[in-house]
Amino acid sequence: MIVFIPLYAAFRKVPVYETFLEGAKGGFDTAINIIPHLVGMMVAISMFRASGAMDMLSGLIRPLFDYFGVPSEVLPLGMLRPLTGAGSLAFTTELIKTYGPDSMIGRIASTIQGSTDTTLYVLTVYFGAVGIRRSRYALKVGLFSDLVGFVAAIIICLFVFG
């Protein structure tokens, strides 16, 4: 592909280098345009974690996890994953370091990482890049799909490995 595309473009008499530079310039402009959205998202995530809201919410939901025999250590991951990829990966790494990759907690955390997405990041970056301001339905569907992925990851891991 790396050789074919430039050769094909040259054969079609497309100015390859100039076209590449135009695309790179457009990508740079897009990156500059989404910086305010990214900064806003990072501030909101930091405030959510630093305010203790995540810990409070975890404390409210933890008894439900205990009732169903689900390791409550993975609960913060379910809240972090829709917000931040780097934060959720760091949390998953800590869980795996602490409990091991072959533990139920490590398996559930790994499965959650693979079956959910950073919904708020995706909405912020991609919708911000193209100027979409109304993301009401996309947010609801994205967060619902994260919830389904979170619950499915737990159920499947408990079924397969439990």
Disulfide bonds with the S-S distance in Angstrom:
none
